[in-house]
Amino acid sequence: MNQLGVVIVAAGKGSRMGTKESKQYLHLNGKPILVHTLALFERIAEVDTIVLVTGTEDVERCRGYVEQYRLTKVRHIVAGGKERQDSVYKGLQQLEGSVEWVMVHDGVRPFAAEEHVIACWRKAMETEAAVLAVPVKDTIKVVDPSGTIQSTPDRRSLWAIQTPQAFRLSLLLNAYQQAEKDAFLGTDDAMLVERIGTPVQVVEADYYNIKITTPEDLPWAQWILQNVRGEDKR
């Protein structure tokens, strides 16, 4: 059984965007950012089931999107928790027993290339756990609270981690259960898997797979949609 489920996390408020509307519902080319993200996975033949995790007050709105945009693979829409980690865990529990493999993806990351998504899943099927990432372009400094540089890591070893992140579902559930037991809060799914001793592989993606987080991201997202990742260019 190689069935693949996707948990799309869109429960955040996105305060850094500085808008009353949550960032995942802002429009690009007349459609909410979240709908672009859902449509990406709807198109990928290898995806069997999508679970959308959103805010309690947005569940009905998202049900409307699923119907309006004919997103037939979205089988579950659930309300998230306090932290992103809580939200992902709720989504994973909807898939338990129905799929073998899972990808976790940010609802405001609508431009993952389909070939990179598939490559990430294939690497996970070889190794149990894989994430999309890109090499860091900038020099990175470790800085203390006073603003003083402490060290300069070797840039060649640094990667910016993206989503989707792909895992055997039973492995990721085990990692989440252990984190809950230990009251551990991680920064991403891979971190939870790393801490139970399973290596996570990196699959190189591209720099267009942005997470739309701040106002500066919106014109860049519009450009990507029109010039690189528009539906007519996929």
N, C-alpha and C positions, 0 to 999 in steps of 0.2 A: 504494500500500500504506500504509494508515494504522494498521497493527496496533500495539497498545499493550501493552508489558510493564511490570511493576512489580517493582522490587527492594526487598524489605523486609529491613531490617538489624536483626538481633536477636542479635548476637554478643557484646554487652557484658556485663560482670559487674554493673554498677550498684552500685558500692560505696557511693554516697551514700544508697541506700535503707536500709542498715544491717541487711539480712536475709541469712541464709545462702543462701536461694534467690535466683537472679537475678530482677530486677524483672519481666522479661517473662513469667515463669512464675507470678507471684503471681496469685491469683484475684480476679475481680470477678464477682459474681452466679454463682458456681460454675464459671466458665470462665477459663482463663489469659488475662491481658491480651493476649498475642500472638495468641490465637485470635480475640478480638474484632477485632483489627487485620486479620488475614487475612480474616475473614468480611466485613469492610467492602468489600474489593476483590473478593472472590468475588462479591458482589452486584452490582457495577457492570458492566453489560452491555458497556461499551466496553473493559474489560480482557480481554485475550486470555490472557496468561501471567503467572504470578507466580513469582519466584525468591526463596526464603527463604535468607538467610545467617545462620547461627547458630554457636554454639561447637562445636568438634569433638565434645565429650562430649554434646552435645544433639541431634545429627543424628537419632539413632534415636528419641528422645522426640518430635521434631517430625514425623517420619514417622508416628508413632502418632496425633498430633493430626490430620494431614491425612486419615488414614483414618477416624478416629473422627468427625470433624466434616464429612466429605465435602467437603473443600476441593479440588475437582477442577481448579481453575486453577493450583494449586501444582505446577508441572512439574519444578522442580529444588530440592533442598535441599543447600546446600553449606556447608562449614566456612569460617569467616571467617579474617581475618588478624590481625596484631598491632594495627593501628590501624583505626578505622572506615573510613578511606579505602581501606585494603587490602581490607577486607571488601566494600565497594561495588564495587570494581574486579573482584573475583572474581565477583560477581553479574552485573555487566554483560557479562562475557565469556561467560556462559551464554546471553545473549540475542543475541549478535552473529550477524547473518545471518538472524534469524528475525522481528525486529520493526523498525519504523522509529522508533518513539517510546518513550521510557522515563520512568517516574517512579521516584524514589528516596524511600523513606518509612521513618520510624522505627518499629520494632516496638512501641514503648511509647507510640505516639500513636494510640489506637484511635477517636478521636472526630472525625476530619475529616468535614465534611459532604459528602455525595456530590455535591451541586451545586457545591461549591467545588473538589472534585477534578476534575470535568469542566471547570469554567471554567479551571482551571490548565492542563489539557491543551490546551484550545482556544486559549488565549493562546500556548502554546508552538508550536502548529502555525502560528500567525501570525508568530511572532517568533523561533523556534528555542529559546527558553529562558524559563521562567517559574517563579516560586515563590509559594507561599501565604505571607501575612504579615498582621500586624495593626499598626496605629499604636501606638506606645508611649504608655502612659497617664501614666507617672511622669516627673518631671523627672530627667534623667540627668546625672551629673557625671563628668568625667574626673579621676581621683584618682592621685596619684603613690605610690610604694612606702611613703612615710612616713605616708600617710593624709591628705595635704593636697590640697584641691580645686584643680585646675589650670584647668579651664574648664567651661562649661555649654553644650553644643550646643543648637541650636534643636530643640526637641522635634518641631516640624512636619516635620522632615526624617528623623526616626528611626522605623524600623519593626522590629518583632520578627519574625524570619524563622522560618517553620514548615516542615513537610513535609506533603504531597509537594512535590518539586521536579521539574519536567518539562522534558525536553530531546529534541531529535533525538538518537537513540542514537549516530550517527556523530560528532556534535559532542562529546558527553560522553566518549566513548571517546578522542577526540583530546585532550581536556583532561586526562584521566587519564594518557594516555601521555606527554604533555608534563610533567606533574607528576612522574611517575616518573623521567623522564630528568633533570629538574632537582633531584631529591630534595626537592621542595616538599611540605609538609604543610599542607593547608588546613583550615578549620573546617567547611566544608560544600561540597556539590557546586557550588553557584553560584559560589563563590569560585574554583574551578578553571577554570570557564568564563569568568569575568570576566578572569582573568589571561591568557587567550589572545586577548582583545580582543572577545569577543562580549557585547553588552549583555544583561542579564537583567531581565525585566519582573516587577513585583510584582502579584499578584492578591489583593485583600483577602479575608480569611477571617473567622473569628470567634474569640472568646477561649475557646471551649469546646474547641478543638483543642489540648489540653494534652499535654505530654510528661510522662509519669508517671516522676518521677525521685527524689523524696524522700518520706519518710513522710507529710508534710503533703499530698501530692498525692492520697493514696488516698481519704480521705473526700470530697474534691472530685470525684474520678473517679466514685465511687459515686453521688453526687448527680447528676452529668451523665448517667450511664447510666440512672438511674431517672426523671429529669425532662425530659431534653432529647434524648438520643441512644439511648434504648432501642430495641431492634429493632422493637418495636411502634409506635414513634413516628417511624420513618424514612419 
